[in-house]
C-alpha cells in the first residue's frame, strides 16, 4: 500500500513517481519496469522510494486512485434532477477522455481490470457523484447492486476507450443514465 503523505512536498514527490510510471508505461511494458527504473527517472535513491510506496504496484494504485479523487475537483454540477444527472455523466465521460493517456497505458499493458478494481474500492470509500446519483434515484441501494452498476459504468468507459470512442458521449450517456435509473430486478 502506498503511504498517506503528511506534507505537500512528500505528496508532490509521490505524484512525481506516478507521472514517471505513466510516462514509462507508454514505451516499456509494465512488467519490465523496475523500482530502480522509477528512481533513476525521478532522481531519487532507491531507499527513499520506500518512504512513499511499498512496491511498483503501489505506484500504479496511487496513480489510479489520485486520478479518481481528482474527479471531484473537475466536476461542476450537483446531482438532483435528470438534467443535472445527464450533465454529471457527460462530465464523467469528458474527464476520462482527458485521461486518455492513462487509459491507453492501462490498455496497452492489459491492466484495465486494475482500474475497475480501484473504482470499486473507491465506490465503498467515497460518496462520489455516481453513488450520490444511485442513492438519489432510489433505484440502487443494495450494496451488490451498487457494485454491479459502478463496475458496469467503468467497464462501459473502458470499452468505449478501447473502441476509439466510436459511440458519441451523448449515446453513451443515454446508456449509462438508463443503467442508473432503471430499477435493477432481483432474481
C-alpha positions in Angstrom: 0.0 0.0 0.0 1.2 3.5 -0.7 1.8 5.9 2.1 -0.5 8.8 3.0 1.7 11.8 2.7 1.7 14.3 5.5 3.4 17.2 3.7 2.9 19.0 0.4 6.5 18.1 -0.6 6.0 14.4 0.0 2.7 14.4 -1.8 4.4 16.1 -4.8 7.2 13.5 -4.8 4.6 10.7 -4.7 2.8 12.3 -7.7 6.2 12.6 -9.5 6.6 8.9 -9.2 3.1 8.3 -10.5 3.7 10.6 -13.5 7.0 8.9 -14.2 5.4 5.5 -14.1 2.7 6.6 -16.6 5.3 8.1 -18.9 7.5 4.9 -18.8 4.4 2.7 -19.4 3.9 4.4 -22.8 7.0 2.8 -24.2 8.1 0.0 -21.8 5.8 -2.9 -20.7 4.7 -2.6 -17.1 6.2 -5.9 -16.2 9.6 -4.7 -17.4 9.6 -1.5 -15.3 11.5 -1.8 -12.0 11.6 0.3 -8.9 15.2 1.1 -9.9 14.0 2.5 -13.2 11.5 4.7 -11.5 14.0 6.0 -9.0 16.5 6.8 -11.8 13.9 8.7 -13.7 12.7 10.7 -10.7 16.3 11.2 -9.5 15.9 9.7 -6.0 17.8 7.0 -4.2 16.1 3.6 -4.2 15.9 3.5 -0.4 13.9 6.7 -0.4 11.3 5.2 -2.7 10.0 3.2 0.2 9.1 6.3 2.1 6.2 6.6 -0.4 5.5 3.1 -1.7 5.9 -0.5 -0.8 6.5 -1.6 -4.4 5.9 -0.7 -8.1 2.2 -1.9 -7.9 1.6 0.7 -5.2 2.7 3.4 -7.6 0.1 2.2 -10.1 -2.6 2.1 -7.5 -1.7 5.6 -6.3 -1.8 6.8 -9.9 -5.3 5.4 -10.4 -6.6 6.4 -7.0 -5.4 10.0 -7.4 -6.9 10.2 -10.8 -10.2 9.0 -9.4 -10.0 11.5 -6.5 -9.2 14.4 -8.8 -12.6 14.0 -10.5 -14.3 15.7 -7.6 -12.2 18.8 -8.4 -13.1 18.5 -12.1 -16.9 18.2 -11.8 -19.0 21.3 -11.6 -22.6 20.2 -11.0 -24.5 18.5 -8.3 -26.9 15.6 -8.8 -30.6 16.1 -8.2 -32.7 16.4 -11.3 -32.4 14.4 -14.5 -30.8 17.3 -16.4 -28.0 17.6 -13.8 -27.7 13.8 -13.8 -27.1 13.8 -17.5 -24.5 16.7 -17.1 -22.8 14.7 -14.4 -22.5 11.7 -16.7 -21.2 13.8 -19.6 -18.7 15.4 -17.3 -17.5 12.0 -16.1 -17.1 10.9 -19.7 -15.2 14.1 -20.6 -13.0 13.6 -17.6 -12.0 10.1 -18.8 -11.3 11.4 -22.3 -8.9 13.9 -20.7 -7.2 10.9 -19.1 -6.8 9.0 -22.3 -3.0 8.6 -21.7 -3.8 6.7 -18.5 -6.4 4.6 -20.3 -4.0 4.0 -23.2 -1.2 2.8 -20.8 -3.5 0.6 -18.9 -4.9 -1.0 -22.0 -1.5 -1.4 -23.6 -0.3 -3.3 -20.5 -3.5 -5.2 -20.1 -4.2 -3.5 -16.7 -7.7 -2.1 -17.4 -9.0 -4.5 -14.8 -6.8 -2.7 -12.2 -8.8 0.5 -13.0 -12.1 -1.4 -12.5 -10.8 -2.8 -9.2 -9.7 0.6 -7.9 -13.0 2.2 -8.9 -14.9 -0.5 -7.0 -12.7 0.2 -3.9 -13.5 3.9 -4.2 -17.2 3.1 -4.6 -17.1 1.8 -1.0 -14.9 4.6 0.4 -16.1 7.7 -1.2 -19.6 9.2 -1.7 -18.8 10.0 -5.3 -21.1 11.5 -7.9 -22.4 8.3 -9.3 -23.0 6.9 -5.8 -24.9 10.1 -5.0 -26.9 9.6 -8.2 -27.6 6.0 -7.4 -29.0 6.9 -3.9 -30.8 10.0 -5.1 -32.7 7.9 -7.6 -33.6 5.3 -5.0 -33.2 2.5 -7.5 -30.0 1.1 -6.3 -29.4 0.8 -2.6 -28.4 -2.9 -2.2 -24.6 -3.0 -1.9 -24.3 -5.7 -4.5 -26.4 -3.7 -7.0 -24.2 -0.7 -6.4 -21.1 -2.7 -7.2 -22.9 -4.0 -10.3 -23.8 -0.5 -11.5 -20.4 1.0 -10.8 -18.5 -1.8 -12.4 -20.8 -1.6 -15.4 -20.2 2.1 -15.8 -16.4 1.9 -15.7 -16.4 -1.2 -17.9 -18.5 0.8 -20.4 -16.0 3.6 -20.3 -13.0 1.2 -20.7 -14.8 -0.5 -23.7 -15.7 3.0 -25.1 -12.0 3.9 -25.0 -10.9 0.6 -26.5 -13.3 1.2 -29.4 -11.7 4.6 -30.1 -14.7 6.5 -28.8 -16.8 5.3 -31.7 -20.0 6.0 -29.8 -20.7 9.6 -29.0 -20.6 10.9 -25.4 -24.3 11.6 -25.7 -25.1 8.0 -26.8 -23.0 6.5 -24.0 -24.6 9.0 -21.6 -28.0 7.6 -22.5 -26.9 4.1 -21.9 -25.3 5.0 -18.5 -28.4 7.0 -17.5 -30.6 4.1 -18.2 -28.3 1.8 -16.2 -28.6 4.2 -13.3 -32.3 5.0 -13.4 -33.9 1.7 -14.4 -34.7 -0.5 -11.5 -32.5 -3.5 -11.1 -34.6 -6.5 -10.7 -33.5 -9.0 -8.1 -33.6 -12.6 -9.4 
